[in-house]
Every structure is written in C-alpha cells, then in structure tokens.
C-alpha cells in the first residue's frame, strides 16, 4: 500500500485557486499461454505524482515519475506556475469551479499481490482442462491477468481520498475449422473486480463456462451467414452494453458535446423509445455493486450516478467540474486519469441501459424471422452516433425459436435512430468489464444492459 509522503505539499497550494495533488501506483500482471506454451510473462509497477491547478478557468499541470515529498512540492509549484502563465497569456475568464463540500473518504482494502508463478500455474490448469475436454480445436489461448490503480488524492476544495481499484480476469480464446477448412473463433472472459488471488482459487470453477464456450464454437463452425438487411433482432446484454458505451456514451461526454457531438442539439429531446433509460452508474446499480465501482474521481468529486436518458428523453451529460459549470449541471465524478502523468478526462464508469419487464424467452418467441446477437469482438462509433459492431456470436430466430448459429457478421446504424425502434426490454442485466476504453488514455470501464428487441442493419456474407 502506498504510504502518504505527498500531503505535506498541500502547503504549496496557491491561494485563490482550485488545486489537486495525486500520487499513483499502477500495477499490471499478465501471463499468456498459446497452445500450452508461455508466450508472455509480464509484471510492472509504475508510480509517480502529479499536480493540477485551475486559476480563473486556466489549468496548469505537472507530473514526475517519483513519489516523494520533494517531487510532490516540485510538481505542485510547477503546476501553479503553469496555471499563472496560461491565465496571463490566454485568459479564459471563467467562473470558479463548482463548490464541493470537502470530505475524506475511508481507505479501501490493500492489494493482495500473488507471485507471478501463481498466474502461470492457474493458466496451465485451465489449459489442461481445455486440452482434455475440447478435442476439436486447432488453437487455444489462455490469458491470466490483473491490473490495479492505487491513488492518493488531496484537493484544496473537494474530496481527499486514498483508494485501490483492482480487477482480474481469465481470457479463454478458441479456434476451430469449418467443414470447408476456414477458421472460426470465439472467446470468453471470467472474473471482474478484485485481486487475482482472491478471485481465482480453483481452476475447476471455470469448467462450466469453458464447456459452454466450446459448445458454442462447435455450433458456430457449422453456422450460416446472416441475410443482409434491416432485420428484427434481439441484442443480448453484452451487445446492449457495447451500444451504450460506444454509440451513446461517448456522444454524451460533455467535452465531446462541446466538440459538436450529436447529443448537443438533442438535450431534452426524444432519442430513444420510452422503454429506454440509461445511466452512467458510479458504484451501485439495480441494488448491487457495479462491476468497477468508482467512489470519487481524480478531481476529488464524490461519485454519483449520472442520468443520461430517461424514458427515451436525453436528460444529461457526463461532466468534469469545469464542464458542469458551463452546462449548469451537477458534476457526478466522471473525471478520471489513467496514469500519474495523465490529466483527468471525462470518462464513463459503469454505463448501462436499465432493465425492463419482458422475459427473454418471450422476446425470442415474438420474433418470426430475425436474429439473437450475443457478443461482439470489436466496434467503432463516432460523435454522430453512427456505429458498426462486429458480431462474434449469434443465432437465427425462426418462428419464435432459436435456430442455427451465425458466422461472423456486423451490425450498423445510428444509435438514436435504432434506439427508437426498441419495443421490448428484458428484465435482467448483463455486465462486461474486462476491456479498456481508449479515449486518448486507456481506462477500465463497465458497461451492460438487458436484452433489447429492435431493428438494425445486419451484414451478410
């Protein structure tokens, strides 16, 4: 656990300015087995300190790859000098940042850091199970990993905090051949919040998930291409999460709104069916802990849920303290930084569509000719809300029943148009948290939602 060696630099907080001081230790551990052979074995700890000062709307920032009292004082003074320079040469004349009642958050539990050999041993146990129970594979990959960010944050006018955010996962990737000899792939991810040694104690606990993945791959290798065109589909919860994050979430980040995103002129307007409500959750959603909980951001703003869409109406944005003042909204703790040397940007945390009242089996039964789409390997979207996602796992729906598996395909459309076609929403939510959002800096995020029945363009052969 990081020891507090930097708070003494608070004495250098400049008067009349909003100041932040952050010490950070980022850890990463990863082991990759390809065909049973270790092809990557990585372990890294990166630490440093940074400071940021806002004076009259002008920011100054400084960082150093050292965690010490001297480094903290140096970056604090440099950030203050940079802010004064910017205020003098490019004044912005903005009002002060929104006032936040100063408080101190309690420290979370310390990291339980296991040896690198534990990652190797666990990955080999998983690989041995795959070898014994999945005979038709031509390639297999197992990844065991953990990453965490530990931060100390001291502010002049917001929240002081010391928190640790670990997550750990096992990735399993399988490849088989179709009867024509073409490769088909599927992968699944196990794990979530928590350290590796706590989350993964018995490789046998993954057996059912591995069996399910292999069964689906065998179905996929005998699969068919989708018929291209505008189709009735049911998006599984993971696909809904991808849509929530990529095609909607980024458009309602306030810095991208200022850059001209489609959400700007649509605030207060209908952008989805009345069945669709979407929130960027801080740490608790639907009565349970979020997959990657956030309790304060890197500006010291206490984390609260950020409502985005309510019954189809676009109601708000995700903000930093600065953009919240500009839009007259409340900051909810969305300013996050990846490394000690990064300034906080407006980022998502756990973005999800709320569940509805429909049963998934009733939704499938309601479709005469369409598709059930479960997972995506990739996707892209822009600030217009236009998107294209790859579909790695899906099934036909014929006369209300699931049919053959699909070979890889795509879906595309404009998010706010597609969401207006939603007419059924399932009563259960699925979460995904293993990836990174790549907005200038990597950032762990959670995303999820229920199954949605809607219409979307799907690709063919």
RODO-2510 file (C-alpha; in nm, 4 decimals, decimal comma):
residues 461
     n   res          X          Y          Z
     1     x     0,0000     0,0000     0,0000
     2     x     0,1203     0,3498    -0,0789
     3     x     0,2368     0,5493     0,2191
     4     x     0,1425     0,9148     0,2383
     5     x     0,4596     1,1041     0,1571
     6     x     0,2986     1,3792    -0,0510
     7     x     0,0270     1,5508     0,1543
     8     x     0,2807     1,7945     0,3006
     9     x     0,2860     1,9599    -0,0443
    10     x    -0,0609     2,0950     0,0304
    11     x     0,1279     2,3835     0,1918
    12     x     0,2135     2,4880    -0,1655
    13     x    -0,1492     2,5040    -0,2838
    14     x    -0,1772     2,8574    -0,4272
    15     x    -0,4331     3,0889    -0,2707
    16     x    -0,7434     3,1630    -0,4732
    17     x    -0,7088     2,8599    -0,6993
    18     x    -0,8502     2,5086    -0,7151
    19     x    -0,5687     2,2577    -0,6704
    20     x    -0,5303     1,8804    -0,6948
    21     x    -0,2355     1,6655    -0,5880
    22     x    -0,2282     1,2973    -0,6889
    23     x     0,0120     1,0156    -0,6083
    24     x    -0,0417     0,6939    -0,8001
    25     x     0,0837     0,3379    -0,8287
    26     x    -0,0383     0,1376    -1,1293
    27     x     0,0218    -0,2375    -1,1272
    28     x    -0,0147    -0,4882    -1,4085
    29     x     0,0488    -0,8649    -1,4219
    30     x    -0,0125    -1,0853    -1,7231
    31     x     0,0649    -1,4372    -1,8402
    32     x    -0,0297    -1,5652    -2,1878
    33     x    -0,0344    -1,9318    -2,2864
    34     x    -0,0644    -2,0163    -2,6558
    35     x    -0,1101    -2,3853    -2,7227
    36     x     0,0110    -2,4578    -2,3703
    37     x     0,3328    -2,2568    -2,4105
    38     x     0,4083    -1,9399    -2,2161
    39     x     0,4494    -1,6660    -2,4772
    40     x     0,4175    -1,3632    -2,2482
    41     x     0,5071    -1,3154    -1,8826
    42     x     0,4844    -0,9539    -1,7756
    43     x     0,4865    -0,7726    -1,4453
    44     x     0,5107    -0,3953    -1,3998
    45     x     0,4702    -0,1323    -1,1273
    46     x     0,4646     0,2334    -1,2350
    47     x     0,4392     0,5168    -0,9845
    48     x     0,4594     0,8923    -0,9748
    49     x     0,2998     1,2151    -0,8623
    50     x     0,1141     1,4923    -1,0436
    51     x    -0,0499     1,8226    -0,9639
    52     x    -0,3063     2,0374    -1,1379
    53     x    -0,4138     2,3938    -1,0630
    54     x    -0,7141     2,5819    -1,2017
    55     x    -0,6888     2,9589    -1,1861
    56     x    -0,9714     3,1557    -1,3487
    57     x    -1,0511     2,8694    -1,5861
    58     x    -0,6898     2,8142    -1,6950
    59     x    -0,5273     2,4852    -1,5974
    60     x    -0,1651     2,4177    -1,5196
    61     x    -0,0395     2,0593    -1,4903
    62     x     0,2873     1,8931    -1,3958
    63     x     0,3992     1,5373    -1,3200
    64     x     0,7098     1,3427    -1,2156
    65     x     0,7929     0,9722    -1,2138
    66     x     0,8817     0,9783    -0,8459
    67     x     0,6793     0,9503    -0,5274
    68     x     0,8488     1,1646    -0,2643
    69     x     0,7834     1,4827    -0,0672
    70     x     1,0323     1,6682    -0,2845
    71     x     0,8659     1,5527    -0,6079
    72     x     0,5239     1,6490    -0,4744
    73     x     0,6380     2,0016    -0,3893
    74     x     0,8104     2,0415    -0,7257
    75     x     0,5090     1,9391    -0,9343
    76     x     0,2744     2,1466    -0,7165
    77     x     0,4799     2,4613    -0,7714
    78     x     0,5267     2,3874    -1,1406
    79     x     0,1521     2,3365    -1,1898
    80     x     0,0812     2,6666    -1,0121
    81     x     0,3371     2,8456    -1,2309
    82     x     0,1883     2,6884    -1,5450
    83     x    -0,1632     2,7944    -1,4470
    84     x    -0,0478     3,1510    -1,3783
    85     x     0,1311     3,1586    -1,7140
    86     x    -0,1768     3,0380    -1,9003
    87     x    -0,4044     3,2789    -1,7127
    88     x    -0,1738     3,5641    -1,8042
    89     x    -0,1306     3,4780    -2,1720
    90     x    -0,4595     3,3060    -2,2643
    91     x    -0,7122     3,4108    -2,0007
    92     x    -1,0431     3,2294    -2,0146
    93     x    -1,2257     3,4417    -1,7596
    94     x    -1,4451     3,1568    -1,6432
    95     x    -1,6224     3,1355    -1,3119
    96     x    -1,4801     2,9307    -1,0288
    97     x    -1,5342     2,5565    -1,0342
    98     x    -1,8464     2,4228    -0,8599
    99     x    -1,8007     2,4182    -0,4842
   100     x    -1,7795     2,0706    -0,3294
   101     x    -1,8096     2,0098     0,0425
   102     x    -1,4666     1,8906     0,1484
   103     x    -1,4532     1,5441     0,2989
   104     x    -1,2194     1,2462     0,3350
   105     x    -1,3066     0,9005     0,2032
   106     x    -1,2002     0,5903     0,4005
   107     x    -0,9271     0,3720     0,2532
   108     x    -1,0237     0,0545     0,0711
   109     x    -0,8621    -0,2834     0,1416
   110     x    -0,4982    -0,3290     0,0450
   111     x    -0,3845    -0,5249    -0,2605
   112     x    -0,3138    -0,8953    -0,2082
   113     x    -0,0294    -0,9370    -0,4580
   114     x     0,0428    -1,3007    -0,5526
   115     x     0,3590    -1,4343    -0,7137
   116     x     0,3874    -1,4432    -1,0905
   117     x     0,4107    -1,8218    -1,0723
   118     x     0,0511    -1,8295    -0,9434
   119     x    -0,0690    -1,6781    -1,2716
   120     x     0,1300    -1,9352    -1,4690
   121     x     0,0048    -2,2285    -1,2622
   122     x    -0,3585    -2,1225    -1,2868
   123     x    -0,3361    -2,0619    -1,6619
   124     x    -0,1790    -2,4057    -1,7089
   125     x    -0,4576    -2,5690    -1,5075
   126     x    -0,7164    -2,4010    -1,7307
   127     x    -0,5239    -2,5008    -2,0419
   128     x    -0,5052    -2,8630    -1,9253
   129     x    -0,8815    -2,8726    -1,8865
   130     x    -0,9290    -2,7322    -2,2376
   131     x    -0,6874    -2,9899    -2,3799
   132     x    -0,8764    -3,2745    -2,2136
   133     x    -1,2316    -3,1611    -2,2908
   134     x    -1,2184    -2,9633    -2,6154
   135     x    -1,0735    -3,2030    -2,8749
   136     x    -1,1695    -3,0248    -3,1992
   137     x    -0,9612    -2,7102    -3,1508
   138     x    -0,6768    -2,6074    -3,3782
   139     x    -0,5650    -2,3264    -3,1464
   140     x    -0,6219    -2,2184    -2,7885
   141     x    -0,5050    -1,9216    -2,5826
   142     x    -0,5354    -1,8607    -2,2104
   143     x    -0,4576    -1,5229    -2,0541
   144     x    -0,4339    -1,4671    -1,6788
   145     x    -0,4105    -1,1034    -1,5731
   146     x    -0,4614    -0,8433    -1,3054
   147     x    -0,4336    -0,4666    -1,3127
   148     x    -0,4954    -0,2066    -1,0467
   149     x    -0,4721     0,1648    -0,9807
   150     x    -0,3952     0,2910    -0,6319
   151     x    -0,4334     0,6660    -0,5888
   152     x    -0,3912     0,9238    -0,3170
   153     x    -0,5767     1,2452    -0,3972
   154     x    -0,5513     1,5684    -0,1982
   155     x    -0,7537     1,8719    -0,3032
   156     x    -0,7936     2,2319    -0,1973
   157     x    -1,1735     2,2369    -0,2145
   158     x    -1,3115     1,8864    -0,2792
   159     x    -1,2594     1,5302    -0,1540
   160     x    -0,9380     1,3775    -0,0215
   161     x    -0,9193     1,0067    -0,0945
   162     x    -0,6904     0,7044    -0,0968
   163     x    -0,8383     0,4196    -0,2951
   164     x    -0,7356     0,0980    -0,4680
   165     x    -0,9196    -0,0396    -0,7715
   166     x    -0,8063    -0,3924    -0,8701
   167     x    -0,9587    -0,6194    -1,1345
   168     x    -0,8528    -0,9633    -1,2574
   169     x    -0,9578    -1,1878    -1,5442
   170     x    -0,9027    -1,5143    -1,7269
   171     x    -0,9451    -1,4862    -2,1047
   172     x    -1,0050    -1,8067    -2,2997
   173     x    -0,9820    -1,7952    -2,6799
   174     x    -1,0595    -2,0958    -2,9011
   175     x    -1,0242    -2,1592    -3,2738
   176     x    -1,1744    -2,4434    -3,4792
   177     x    -1,2224    -2,5102    -3,8502
   178     x    -1,5418    -2,5169    -4,0524
   179     x    -1,6044    -2,8189    -4,2787
   180     x    -1,4539    -2,6082    -4,5592
   181     x    -1,1372    -2,5506    -4,3571
   182     x    -1,1955    -2,1864    -4,2643
   183     x    -1,1052    -2,0804    -3,9078
   184     x    -1,3756    -1,9677    -3,6655
   185     x    -1,3051    -1,8150    -3,3276
   186     x    -1,4804    -1,7438    -3,0008
   187     x    -1,3603    -1,6173    -2,6649
   188     x    -1,4984    -1,5657    -2,3182
   189     x    -1,3802    -1,3768    -2,0121
   190     x    -1,4102    -1,4783    -1,6479
   191     x    -1,3545    -1,2530    -1,3477
   192     x    -1,4102    -0,8902    -1,2531
   193     x    -1,3404    -0,6605    -0,9609
   194     x    -1,0846    -0,7901    -0,7099
   195     x    -0,7325    -0,9254    -0,6942
   196     x    -0,6265    -1,2418    -0,8750
   197     x    -0,5504    -1,4445    -0,5632
   198     x    -0,8982    -1,3791    -0,4233
   199     x    -1,0936    -1,4082    -0,7475
   200     x    -0,9283    -1,7273    -0,8770
   201     x    -0,8679    -2,0032    -0,6263
   202     x    -0,9805    -2,3107    -0,8209
   203     x    -0,9493    -2,3625    -1,1958
   204     x    -1,2324    -2,6161    -1,1832
   205     x    -1,4738    -2,3305    -1,1136
   206     x    -1,4320    -2,2237    -1,4789
   207     x    -1,5185    -2,5671    -1,6221
   208     x    -1,8855    -2,4954    -1,6915
   209     x    -1,8017    -2,1700    -1,8658
   210     x    -1,5333    -2,3348    -2,0782
   211     x    -1,7720    -2,6166    -2,1731
   212     x    -2,0323    -2,3600    -2,2799
   213     x    -1,7774    -2,1695    -2,4869
   214     x    -1,6661    -2,4873    -2,6641
   215     x    -2,0249    -2,5917    -2,7336
   216     x    -2,0987    -2,2554    -2,8895
   217     x    -1,7836    -2,2723    -3,1001
   218     x    -1,8868    -2,6114    -3,2338
   219     x    -2,2247    -2,4638    -3,3249
   220     x    -2,0591    -2,1668    -3,4890
   221     x    -1,8279    -2,3730    -3,7078
   222     x    -2,1398    -2,5355    -3,8551
   223     x    -2,3066    -2,1946    -3,8763
   224     x    -2,4510    -1,9884    -4,1602
   225     x    -2,4183    -1,6328    -4,2834
   226     x    -2,6878    -1,3848    -4,1901
   227     x    -2,9177    -1,2448    -4,4574
   228     x    -2,8129    -0,8830    -4,5037
   229     x    -3,0602    -0,6012    -4,4489
   230     x    -3,2768    -0,4283    -4,1900
   231     x    -3,3810    -0,7062    -3,9535
   232     x    -3,5651    -0,7625    -3,6301
   233     x    -3,3019    -0,8576    -3,3743
   234     x    -3,2639    -0,9193    -3,0068
   235     x    -2,9422    -0,7698    -2,8737
   236     x    -2,8066    -0,9646    -2,5780
   237     x    -2,6943    -0,7747    -2,2701
   238     x    -2,3302    -0,7584    -2,3787
   239     x    -2,4283    -0,6101    -2,7149
   240     x    -2,6526    -0,3587    -2,5373
   241     x    -2,3546    -0,2656    -2,3204
   242     x    -2,1354    -0,2121    -2,6244
   243     x    -2,4010     0,0105    -2,7787
   244     x    -2,4446     0,2023    -2,4523
   245     x    -2,0737     0,2727    -2,4274
   246     x    -1,9559     0,3254    -2,7829
   247     x    -2,2538     0,4676    -2,9705
   248     x    -2,4301     0,6615    -2,6939
   249     x    -2,1923     0,7074    -2,4016
   250     x    -1,9207     0,8913    -2,5907
   251     x    -2,1697     1,1289    -2,7519
   252     x    -2,2861     1,2448    -2,4069
   253     x    -1,9401     1,3109    -2,2612
   254     x    -1,9509     1,6876    -2,2156
   255     x    -1,6126     1,7566    -2,3757
   256     x    -1,7299     1,5767    -2,6913
   257     x    -2,0606     1,7649    -2,6732
   258     x    -1,8578     2,0869    -2,6817
   259     x    -1,6756     1,9413    -2,9809
   260     x    -2,0033     1,9060    -3,1728
   261     x    -2,1426     1,5617    -3,0865
   262     x    -2,4999     1,4741    -3,1803
   263     x    -2,6036     1,4970    -2,8141
   264     x    -2,5625     1,8762    -2,8098
   265     x    -2,8764     1,9717    -3,0069
   266     x    -3,0719     1,6752    -2,8664
   267     x    -3,0675     1,7592    -2,4962
   268     x    -3,4239     1,7444    -2,3703
   269     x    -3,5434     1,5682    -2,6849
   270     x    -3,6515     1,2129    -2,7603
   271     x    -3,3572     0,9977    -2,8678
   272     x    -3,4961     0,6510    -2,7896
   273     x    -3,8101     0,4538    -2,7232
   274     x    -3,9869     0,5365    -2,3973
   275     x    -3,8746     0,1912    -2,2799
   276     x    -3,5089     0,3017    -2,2774
   277     x    -3,3480     0,4568    -1,9693
   278     x    -2,9697     0,4816    -1,9457
   279     x    -2,7384     0,5833    -1,6614
   280     x    -2,3661     0,6033    -1,6039
   281     x    -2,3573     0,4391    -1,2613
   282     x    -2,0927     0,5245    -1,0035
   283     x    -2,0688     0,2229    -0,7734
   284     x    -2,4129     0,0679    -0,7205
   285     x    -2,6731    -0,0304    -0,9796
   286     x    -3,0050    -0,2131    -0,9500
   287     x    -2,9367    -0,2960    -0,5865
   288     x    -2,5905    -0,4477    -0,6386
   289     x    -2,2292    -0,3325    -0,6583
   290     x    -2,1197    -0,2244    -1,0062
   291     x    -1,8523    -0,4312    -1,1811
   292     x    -1,5945    -0,1498    -1,1473
   293     x    -1,7142     0,0806    -0,8688
   294     x    -1,5928     0,4409    -0,8500
   295     x    -1,6370     0,6397    -0,5268
   296     x    -1,4517     0,9578    -0,6184
   297     x    -1,2903     1,0828    -0,9371
   298     x    -0,9457     1,2345    -0,9857
   299     x    -1,0751     1,5883    -0,9344
   300     x    -1,1991     1,4878    -0,5898
   301     x    -1,5641     1,4929    -0,6927
   302     x    -1,7707     1,2375    -0,4973
   303     x    -1,9053     0,9826    -0,7441
   304     x    -2,2799     0,9785    -0,8054
   305     x    -2,4926     0,8258    -1,0784
   306     x    -2,5109     1,0397    -1,3928
   307     x    -2,8569     1,0112    -1,5584
   308     x    -2,8297     1,0201    -1,9379
   309     x    -3,1588     0,9047    -2,0926
   310     x    -3,4884     0,8806    -1,9070
   311     x    -3,7834     0,7090    -2,0753
   312     x    -3,6327     0,7889    -2,4129
   313     x    -3,5519     1,1575    -2,3408
   314     x    -3,1888     1,2743    -2,3331
   315     x    -3,1622     1,4363    -1,9908
   316     x    -2,7944     1,4934    -1,9148
   317     x    -2,4246     1,4588    -1,9865
   318     x    -2,1206     1,3207    -1,8098
   319     x    -1,9120     1,6128    -1,6819
   320     x    -1,5937     1,7320    -1,5241
   321     x    -1,6216     2,0129    -1,2718
   322     x    -1,5410     2,2626    -1,5459
   323     x    -1,7997     2,1425    -1,7987
   324     x    -2,0616     2,1007    -1,5245
   325     x    -2,0285     2,4729    -1,4502
   326     x    -2,0518     2,5523    -1,8191
   327     x    -2,3696     2,3483    -1,8745
   328     x    -2,5287     2,4273    -1,5389
   329     x    -2,5232     2,0617    -1,4357
   330     x    -2,4013     1,8819    -1,1269
   331     x    -2,0620     1,7103    -1,1516
   332     x    -2,1003     1,3393    -1,0719
   333     x    -1,7398     1,2185    -1,0613
   334     x    -1,6596     1,1406    -1,4270
   335     x    -1,3124     1,2998    -1,4499
   336     x    -1,0620     1,0134    -1,4468
   337     x    -0,6938     0,9716    -1,5326
   338     x    -0,5151     0,6530    -1,6371
   339     x    -0,1531     0,7205    -1,5355
   340     x     0,0033     0,9557    -1,2837
   341     x     0,1262     1,1582    -1,5825
   342     x    -0,2223     1,1990    -1,7337
   343     x    -0,4651     1,4800    -1,6679
   344     x    -0,8215     1,3744    -1,5824
   345     x    -1,0596     1,3461    -1,8775
   346     x    -1,4349     1,2958    -1,8799
   347     x    -1,4767     0,9189    -1,8785
   348     x    -1,7503     0,6636    -1,8343
   349     x    -1,7619     0,4354    -1,5307
   350     x    -2,0438     0,1765    -1,5484
   351     x    -2,2765     0,2736    -1,8328
   352     x    -2,5898     0,0673    -1,8770
   353     x    -2,9474     0,0562    -2,0016
   354     x    -3,1971    -0,0149    -1,7238
   355     x    -3,3863    -0,3465    -1,7245
   356     x    -3,7471    -0,3677    -1,8386
   357     x    -4,0286    -0,6115    -1,7698
   358     x    -4,0045    -0,8657    -2,0532
   359     x    -3,8783    -1,2217    -2,0269
   360     x    -3,6057    -1,3166    -2,2729
   361     x    -3,7919    -1,6304    -2,3779
   362     x    -4,0994    -1,4193    -2,4609
   363     x    -3,8854    -1,1812    -2,6642
   364     x    -3,7414    -1,4675    -2,8688
   365     x    -4,0866    -1,6189    -2,9146
   366     x    -4,2135    -1,2849    -3,0503
   367     x    -3,9695    -1,2821    -3,3460
   368     x    -4,0807    -1,4659    -3,6582
   369     x    -3,7686    -1,4089    -3,8678
   370     x    -3,4664    -1,2407    -3,7133
   371     x    -3,1528    -1,2871    -3,5071
   372     x    -3,0365    -1,3143    -3,1472
   373     x    -2,6966    -1,1415    -3,1173
   374     x    -2,4941    -1,2158    -2,8065
   375     x    -2,1401    -1,0823    -2,8260
   376     x    -1,9048    -0,8542    -3,0127
   377     x    -1,5306    -0,8614    -3,0614
   378     x    -1,4894    -0,5042    -3,1815
   379     x    -1,6759    -0,1932    -3,2759
   380     x    -1,6496     0,1684    -3,3716
   381     x    -1,8702     0,4727    -3,3428
   382     x    -1,8336     0,8454    -3,3914
   383     x    -1,9821     1,1553    -3,2356
   384     x    -2,2779     1,1444    -3,4757
   385     x    -2,3876     0,8227    -3,3026
   386     x    -2,3234     0,6212    -3,6178
   387     x    -2,1831     0,2781    -3,5300
   388     x    -2,0632    -0,0519    -3,6705
   389     x    -2,0007    -0,3509    -3,4433
   390     x    -1,8630    -0,6920    -3,5246
   391     x    -2,0832    -0,9810    -3,4084
   392     x    -1,8875    -1,2879    -3,2988
   393     x    -2,1759    -1,4926    -3,1605
   394     x    -2,5380    -1,5010    -3,2701
   395     x    -2,8237    -1,7289    -3,3715
   396     x    -3,1090    -1,7284    -3,6166
   397     x    -3,4619    -1,6882    -3,4832
   398     x    -3,7190    -1,8705    -3,6950
   399     x    -4,0869    -1,8744    -3,5974
   400     x    -4,0073    -1,7794    -3,2402
   401     x    -3,7340    -2,0392    -3,1840
   402     x    -3,3550    -2,0247    -3,1894
   403     x    -3,2013    -2,1790    -3,4983
   404     x    -2,8531    -2,2163    -3,6400
   405     x    -2,5511    -2,0258    -3,5163
   406     x    -2,4159    -1,7375    -3,7238
   407     x    -2,0738    -1,6936    -3,8702
   408     x    -1,9089    -1,3577    -3,8029
   409     x    -2,1153    -1,0610    -3,9174
   410     x    -2,1698    -0,6930    -3,8421
   411     x    -2,4479    -0,4583    -3,7381
   412     x    -2,4593    -0,0885    -3,8156
   413     x    -2,6804     0,2134    -3,7781
   414     x    -2,7291     0,5430    -3,5955
   415     x    -2,7773     0,4886    -3,2230
   416     x    -3,0521     0,7431    -3,1593
   417     x    -3,2487     0,6135    -3,4600
   418     x    -3,2029     0,2487    -3,3692
   419     x    -3,2988     0,3030    -3,0046
   420     x    -3,6311     0,4492    -3,1144
   421     x    -3,7224     0,1061    -3,2564
   422     x    -3,6832    -0,0711    -2,9190
   423     x    -4,0181    -0,2274    -2,8262
   424     x    -3,9196    -0,4948    -2,5714
   425     x    -3,6626    -0,4834    -2,2883
   426     x    -3,5691    -0,7875    -2,0789
   427     x    -3,5849    -0,7904    -1,7005
   428     x    -3,2234    -0,8986    -1,6417
   429     x    -2,8941    -0,7131    -1,6898
   430     x    -2,5580    -0,8494    -1,8050
   431     x    -2,2330    -0,6640    -1,7337
   432     x    -1,8979    -0,6571    -1,9122
   433     x    -1,5886    -0,5026    -1,7515
   434     x    -1,2769    -0,6682    -1,8928
   435     x    -1,1842    -0,4172    -2,1606
   436     x    -1,0445    -0,0683    -2,1820
   437     x    -1,1964     0,2480    -2,3194
   438     x    -0,9440     0,4142    -2,5489
   439     x    -1,0360     0,7842    -2,5364
   440     x    -0,6836     0,9354    -2,5544
   441     x    -0,5891     0,7291    -2,2464
   442     x    -0,6840     0,3694    -2,1622
   443     x    -0,9393     0,3381    -1,8839
   444     x    -1,1123     0,0380    -1,7227
   445     x    -1,4886     0,0709    -1,7596
   446     x    -1,8004    -0,1327    -1,7020
   447     x    -2,0893    -0,1497    -1,9481
   448     x    -2,4051    -0,3513    -1,9660
   449     x    -2,7758    -0,3772    -2,0020
   450     x    -3,0725    -0,6018    -2,0681
   451     x    -3,1665    -0,7697    -2,3946
   452     x    -3,3360    -0,5298    -2,6402
   453     x    -3,5724    -0,6127    -2,9248
   454     x    -3,5186    -0,3633    -3,2029
   455     x    -3,4421    -0,3244    -3,5737
   456     x    -3,0895    -0,2862    -3,7079
   457     x    -2,8936    -0,3299    -4,0304
   458     x    -2,7072    -0,6604    -4,0315
   459     x    -2,4343    -0,7659    -4,2724
   460     x    -2,4348    -1,0829    -4,4804
   461     x    -2,1670    -1,2946    -4,6427
***
